[in-house]
């Protein structure tokens, strides 16, 4: 299911200013992108009524929030280099009768994204099921594109992972093994190919605050977490971006930044609906969560914008 195409080829039905991957491997100066997570159409009602398993038969609120995000991002100047959605695109699990309509409505809400802003989709547990199968992975790929792949942008190597394989791969061990082989090759490639930074995008966070925290529904199990952290550090990964928690969290460990962004859709804590603006400079990755209202009314923070000059 994997591919090594650049972002402009991965983004469905979108070109990326005619650039080739070879051109994207060269550092061309500071840029920024938008990271969003968990539009999860249907969860807001399901959460309100306390029925997250079978609820979620209304999602007009999430559609409106997604449209607000698209409109706000379209107005940003300069344009972000891409928009990445870090999983749980819809709430209805595979096989749920509501799923097809939720997928259709989310695609419709995203359709107005400026053509110069490629869309990158990351798979989440609601997109694949808590225990993915070959069938659910194939369905995601039909709807949104590959469940894992790599791309270059502006001298930065980006890896999009299927974190559900780390959570429970019992329903698709062969797919998990292929993912492991691919990831190992990509991390090896990162050590051998000069890049300004290496970034990872996945749905489930490695950890919420510290690597030694207890196992939780919202993080990866300790053994897997520790293994990935070591592999990422050895490969020079600078930051891992995720969602899943529906709250802002994260922390830095030995130079590896674990960034957990709250949701476009349903909030499970005190944060507001929003997205994260991520500025990539020659030496640093600087990021800040912006509420959708703030982004709509004032755009990205001026101090972040100055880093792009």
N, C-alpha and C positions, 0 to 999 in steps of 0.2 A: 504493500500500500504506500510505500515511501517514494519520495522523489527528491531530487536535488535542484529543482528549478528555482530561479530567482523569484522574488516576490511578485514581479509584474507578470510572470507566467502562472504563479499559483493563484493569484486573485482572479476569480472567475470572470470571464468576459471583460477583462480590463487590460489595457496596455499600460506600460509604465514609461512614457516619454521616449520610447524607442531605444532605451538603454539595454546593453547586453550584460550578462553576469560578469564577464571579464572587466567591464568598465566599473561595475559596482564594487569590485574588490579593492579599488583604490580609494584611499581617504580623500575626500573632496571638501572638507570643512565641516563645521558644526551643523547639525540638523536636529529635528525632533520628530517624535511620533506620538500617537495617542494609544494608550492601553485602556481597554474597557473590559468588563466582565459581567457575566450573569444577567443578561437582559431577562432571561428565564420566563418567557411569557406564560402566565397562569399562576405563578407562585404567590402573587400579592393577595389574591382572593383566598387561595388555599391556606395561606398562613393566617389570615384573619379569621377564618372559620375553623381553624385547627384541624384541617384534613388535608395534609400535604401528600398523602398517598393516593387518594382518589379525587381530591378537589381540583380546583384550577380550571373551571369551565368558563371563565371570563378572563380576558387579558387586554382590554382596551387601555388600561392604565399603562401597562408595559409598552404597548405599541406607541402611545403618545410620548412616553419618556425616550424611547429609541428615536423617534422622529425629532424630538427636541435636541438630542445629542447630535444627530446627523446635521441638523440645521446650524447648530452652534459651531460644529467642526468645519462645516463648509465655509463659514465666514472668517475663519482664522487666516491671518496673513503674517508670514508666509504660510503656505500649505504644509501640513504635516506630511512626512514621507510615506507613512502608511497608518492604518488603523487596525489594531489587532484586538479581536474579541476572545478573551481567555475562558471560553467554555460556558456550559449550561445556557445554550442559546434559547432553548425552550424548556418548559417544566415537564411536559408530558413525556414519560418514559417510552422507550421503544415498545411498540405493540399497543399503546394506549390509543383509543379511537380519536382523541383530541389532537394527537401529534401532528398529523398531516396539515391540519388547518393552522396550527400554531406556526409551523415551519413556513407555510405560505405567507402568513401575515408578517412574520419577521423579515422575510425576503422583500416583501413589499415596502416595509418601513425603511429598509436599508437601500432601496433602489435609487433614492435620490442622492446618495453619497456622491460627491464630486468625482468625476471620472479620473481625475489626477491623484486621487487618494486611494491606493489599492487597499482592499480588504483582506485580512488574514484571519482565518478561523481556526480556533483551537477546540479540541473535543473535550467535553466534560462528562461527569457521571450521568447527568440527565440526558445527554445526547447519545450515550452508548449503553446506558444501563449500569448499575453498580457492579454487575458481573458481565462484562461485555462478551459477546459471542461473534463468530465470523459474520453472522447475518446482521447484527446491529452495527458492526464496524463498516460493513459494506453499505448499509443504508446511510450512515453518516457521510461516507465518501461520495455517494450519489448526490446527497443534498448539498454538501458544503466543500468537497474537495478532500484531499488526502488527510488521514488522521495524524500523520507525522511527516515532516519534511524540513529541509534547510533552505535558507536563502541569504544572499548578500545584499546589503544596502549601504552605500557610502563608506565602504571599507570595514563594515561591521558584519560578522558572521552571526546569523540568527538561527536557532534551532527550535522548532515547534515539536513538542513531545506529546505522546498519548499517555498521560499520567494514570489513566485508569488501569493500564497494564501493571503499574506499580502497586495499585490498591488491591486488585483481585483479578488475576489472569486465568483462573481455574476453568473458565468457559472457552478459552482460546489460547492454550499454551503455545501453539505453533506461531501464532501471530505475535505473542509476547516475545518469543525467542528471536523472531525476525527483527522486532523493534530493538532488542538488546544488541544484536549484531550490528544493526545500522547505527545505533547511538555510539557504540564503541568506535566504529569507523569514523563517525563525525568528530568525536572528541579527539581521536588520533589525528585527524585532518587539521583540527584547530591548533594542535601543537606544532604542526609542520608547515602550515600555510600562514604567512604573516597577515595579521588582521589588527585593526585598531582596538576592537573589543569583541568579546564573544558573549551573546545574550541568549537566555533560554526562556521559552514561553510554555507554560503548562497550566492545567486547571487547578490541581490540588497542590497546596504549598508544601515545600519540604518541612517547614516549621512555621509556627505562628509568631513566636517571639525569640526563642532560643533553641539551638539544636538538641539540647538535653531535656526538653520538655516531654511530658508524658504523651503516649499515643492518644489520639483523639479522632473523631470522625472527620475533623477539618484539616488534619495533617497526615503525612505519610508515616508509616510505622518506623520505629527507631532504626532497625537494622537496614532497611531500604534507604531511609533518610541519610544515615551515616555513609553508606556506600556511595550514594549519589553525590553527596557533598565532597567527598574525597576525589571522586572522578572529575567533578566540575572544577574543583580547585586546581587539580593537576593540569587540566586543559586550559586554564586561564579564564574560565567563565567569570564575568564581572557581576552579573545580576541575573536573578531568576524572577520572572513576573508571573503572578498567578491570580486567581479569584477564589471562588468556592466558599469563602468565609462570610461573605455578605457584610463585611466590616473591614475597615482599614487596619492592617497589622503589619508584622514583619520585623526584621532586624538584620544587622550586619554581623557576620561571623568570619573572622580571619580574612577579610577582604572580599567575601562573597555577600552580596546584598540580596536578601530574600524580601521581595516586594509583594505584599498581599493587598490587592485593591478591592474596595467595596463595589457594590453592584450598581449597574444602570437601573435595574429593577428593584426587587424587594430588599429592604434594609432589615437586618436582624439585630442591629445595634443602634448607636446614636449618630451614625454618619448620614449624609444626605445622598440622594441619587447623583452619581457623578462619573467622571473618567479621570485618568491620570495623564498628565502631560510629562513626557520624558524627553529631556534634552541630552543629546550626545555630543560631547566636546572631545577634543583630542585626547584628554587625559581622564575625563570623568563622565559618569552617568548621573544626571541630576533630575529628580522627579518630584512631582507634587500633585496631589489629588485636588481636582477642581469640581465643585458642585456644578450641576447642569445649569442652574440659575446664574451662577457666577460666570460660567463660560458663555452663556447666552448674552448676558448684559455687558460684560467687560472684556471677554476674551481671556487669553492666557495672561498670567501675571507678567508685569513689565520687566521684572528682574530676570525672569527666565528668557524673555524675548531678547534681552540685551546680550545674552550668552551666544546668540545666533549670529551676531554681527562679526 
